[in-house]
Amino acid sequence: MIDIQSVIPHRYPFLMIDRIIEIEEKRWAKGYKNVTGNEWFITQPSNRMPSMMIVEALAQLGAFALTSREKNLGFLSSLNGIEFLGDAYPGDRIELYYEVVKSRKGFVLGRGEAAIGDQVIIKAEEIMIYIQTDNNIK
C-alpha cells in the first residue's frame, strides 16, 4: 500500500485521494475517493462534491503516475477538454484514472477520468501539472 501523505504534501481538507489502487510508473495511476457527508464541501444547499474538486483529485493522482517514490509538490497548471457528465454524492466511491501523455522537465500532460461504478462523471482530455521534486528544485 502506498502512503499518500509521504509522496504529496496535501492534507485535510485539500487531500482529495483516499487510496492509490495501482500504478504503472510514468504511464498511469488508479485511485479512489470516498465521498462522505462529513466533507467540508457538502452543505445543505449543495449535497454533492463540486466537480472541480474531482478534477483536483485527478491532478493529485497525476503526481503518482509520474513516480510514487519521491516527495512531490504538484501544481495544477492547465486544463482543456473537460466534460462534466454527472455528480458525486455522499456514499459514492469515485474511481479515478490518470494517464500520462507526455512528461518533460517537471511538466506532466495527461488525461483523466472519474467514474462511479460504470458511469463516467468527468472526462478530462488534458490535465497539465507541474511536479516539483528535489530533482528539479533550483
N, C-alpha and C positions, 0 to 999 in steps of 0.2 A: 504494500500500500504506500502511496506517495503522500508525504506530509506537505500539504499545500502551502502552509504558512512558512515552511522552511525555504520555499522557492520564490514566492511572491510576497511582497510586504503588506498586502491588503489584509485588513482585519474588519471585524464587525464595526460598523454596519455596511461597509463597502465591499466585503468579500462576497462575490456572487456565485461561487462554486462550492458545492458541498463535498464532492468526491471526483477524483480522476479515475476513470474506469480502465482506460487503455491508452497507450502512446506508441506510435512508431516515430521515433525521434527524427526531426527535420522533415516529417511528412504530414502527420495528423495526430490529433488527440481527441479523445472522447471523455465526457464527464457528465455530471448532472447537478441540478439544483432542485431541492425540495422546497416548494413554496408553502409557508405556514401562515396561519392567521396572526402570528406574533411579529411578522416582519414590519419594520418601521414604515414601509411604503403602503401597507394595507390599511386603508382608512374607511370610515363609514361611507363617504360619498364614492369612493373608488375601491372596490373589493377585488382588485386584480393587480398583478405585478405589471408595472409600467414596461412597455415594450422596449424602451431604451435601456432599461436595467438588464433585460435579457441580452441585448446587443453587447452591453458591457461584460456580461458573463462570457459571451463568445470571445471577446477581446482578451479577457483574463485567461481563458483556455488557450489562446494563441501563444502565450508565453511558455506553456508546457509543450506545445507542438514543436517549438524550436529546441528546447532542452529541458530536462527535468532534474538536472544535477547542479545547476548554478542558481545562486540567488539572483533574481531578475526584478527589474523595475520596468514595467511596461506602460507605455503611454499610447492611448488610442489616438492615432494621427489622422485618419480619414476613413470615410465610409462611402460606398457607392452601390447602387442597385439593391437597396434594402426593401424587402417586401414583408409587410405585416399581414399575416393571414389568419391569426387567431389570438386568443388571450390565455393567460395562465392565472389560475385562481388557487386559493389555499386548498391544500390537499393534492395538488398536481405535482408530478415529478417531471421536470423539463430535461429531456435528453439533449445534450449539447455536442456538436461536432465541429471541429475547426480543421481545415486542410490548408497546408502551406502551398501556395502557388509559386512564390519565389522569395528568396531571402538574400539581402545584401547590406553589408555594413551596419548591422543592427536593425534595419528595417525589414519587417516581415509582412508580405502581402499574402492574404489568404481569403478563403471563402468559408462561410459557416452556415449552420442550420440548427434550429432549435425545434424540437418536436415533443408533443405529449402523446405517448402511445404511437399510433400510426399517423397522427395528424401533425403535419408541419405547421408551426405557428409563425416562424420567422425564417426567411431565406436572405442571406447576405452574399452578394456576388463579390464584393471587395471590402475587406476589413484590413486596414493597414495599421500596424502597431510598431512602435519603436521600442526595442528591448535594450535597456541599459544594463550591462553586466560589468563585472570587474574588468573584462577583456576590452570593452570599448569606452570605458570612462577615462577621460584625459585629464 
